[in-house]
């Protein structure tokens, strides 16, 4: 039986917390460390289920990875040092593991089989498998490689110029990682909007030259990665839940420490400012391949806004909790250009609308987003569900902080995917 949590209203949220390591960066640190030469040490690694799936997959390909007290050491073998796995590579619930790893496997000299859970089996993989096939990879799977399980036999890859129909860091990263394995050819990926650039930044930290502009990134094959030490900033997607909590729970003031503020990820901060939130961002002076800051959020008087266009790729994972934020803003908030939400862990448009409606939100779905009317008093005495989606689960837990009656959250265990100590932090701040 899935874990059930009984959640109650809180009077206020006060204090400071260290946000757990960024999921996207933790994944990449293990992958890039595995294909680099030498030992990479990773600090503040996210010990969530998704990132541990990445660790498991690369161990199966012969990489020695040790985990001790939040620090991970990866004994890199170089791209040519990976070995054919004797077992299926199980990615669990992790779309990032699936898609980025495919870019690495596309040029490997062996066969591999990739599988995931029921959620992964529903998520479209053709957006990655199609360009990788264009580069020369041999990939098959359900519906001609559209869905897992996937069978991959690495090929002699060639560089391509690819115009992606979606702004997706996972698509871009997979193609760049495959491009790294061509014989000195250039691979260029162009997107409709710039997606998050963690791959480009981290490849540079590992000594790889990557070029980029407003909408494209390029790499020349034949380069090798050299081991380095990585500090993983706090995940702004995880911080988003407490940023919203601090803004909507009365008499609150929360300090979030060591949060990554990569400009391709800060859409949640833009939205909070647009809606009039009381927020202060204190950047760290120390240099890192990723910018880091402490963020102070206080209870705020909010107003509705329109969220669309180039802003959407910078906050796609935060839209569930932004929808909650909008229920507490005066007037109408319109979210559009977000059809990508339909192919996340759940169809997040329908799921967010359905679950928030259970607790009294005035919210309706559109083809590419949702419309929320506020300010609305949220009611409890309801049973809600994460539907196996960690971000839906955390959003509903934050919503319960302001409902007038208790809320029962089903499948609360899904939250462990990205924030294993989420409820511990919520309890720590509750006064």
C-alpha positions, 0 to 999 in steps of 0.5 A: 500500500502506498504511504499516506500522510495526514496533513494539517494547517500550520500557524506560520513557517519560520527558520532556515533550511539547506535545500537538498542538492539539485537533481539535474546537476547530481545526475550529470555529475555522476554521468560525466564523472563516469566518462571522465578520466580520474576521480571526481568528488561530488559534494551535496549530492542529492540522495533521492531515488532518481539520482540513485538510479543513475548511480546504479546504471553506471555501476552496472557499466563497470564504474566504481562509485562510492557514497559516504555521508553526502559525498560521492566519489566516481572513479571515471573510466573515460568513454571507452572504459564503460563495459557492456552491462550484464543486467538491464539498466533500470532507470526507475522513475528518472526521465533524466537518467533515461534520456541523457544516458541514451546519448552516452550509450548511442556511441558505446561499443556494446549493447544495452537495454534500458527500462523504467517504471510505469511512469517512464513507460508512458513518457515519449522517448522518440524526441531523443531516439529520433535524432540519435538514430540520425547520428547513427545509433541503433535503437529499438523499443516499443512502437519503433523506439518511442517508449521503453523498454529500449534496446541500444547498440552503439554506432559510429556516430556522425555530427548533425545540425538538429532543430528540436521542436521542443525546448528540452534540456534532456533532448539537447543534452543527449544529442551533445553527449552523442556529439562528443563521440563523433570523430571530430565533427561538429554537432549543433542543437537549436531550440525554440527557446533556450532550455536549462544549460547545466550540461553545457556548464558542467561539460566546461567544468570537465574541460570540454569546449562547448559553444552556445548562444541564445537558442543553440549549443554546439560541440565538436567530437573527440574531446575527453573529460578530465575529472574534477570536484563538483559542489551541487547547489541546492535545487531551485525546483525543490526550493520553489515549494518553500518559496511558495509556502513562505509567501502564502502562509501567514506571518512567515519568514523562511531563509533558504540556503545555498540555492542554485540560481542558474538563469535558465532555472529562475522562472519561479523567482521571476513569477514571485516578483511579478506577483509582488512577493516579498523576496530577497536574493543574496548571491554568494561571492565565491565562484562556481560553475553554477551561481548560488544564493541564499533566498529570504521569502516572507508572507506576501500580498500577491496579484495575478499575472500571465505566465507564458512564452520564453518564461515557461522553459525556466519554470516547467517543473515549478508550475504545479506549485505556481498554480497553488501560489496563484490561488492566493493571489488577487485576480486571475493568473493565466499559464499558457504555452505549457503543453510539455506538462502533459508528458511529465511524470503525470499529465500535470495539467489535468492532475494539478487542476483535479487535485487543487479542485478537491480543496476548493481552488478556482482552477480550470485546464486549457489545452496548454496550461490553466487559468486560476482565479484568486484569492480563494480560501482552500478547504480541507477534509479531503483525500488528495493524491500525488499520483506517483508524481513527486512535485504534485505531492509536495505541492499538495503538502504545502497547500495543506498548510493553509487549508481550514481542515486536515488533508490526507495525502495518498502516495506521499512516498513519491516525494522521496524521488527528489526531496527525501527530507521534505517533511522533516524540513516542513516540520522544522519550519512549522511553528 
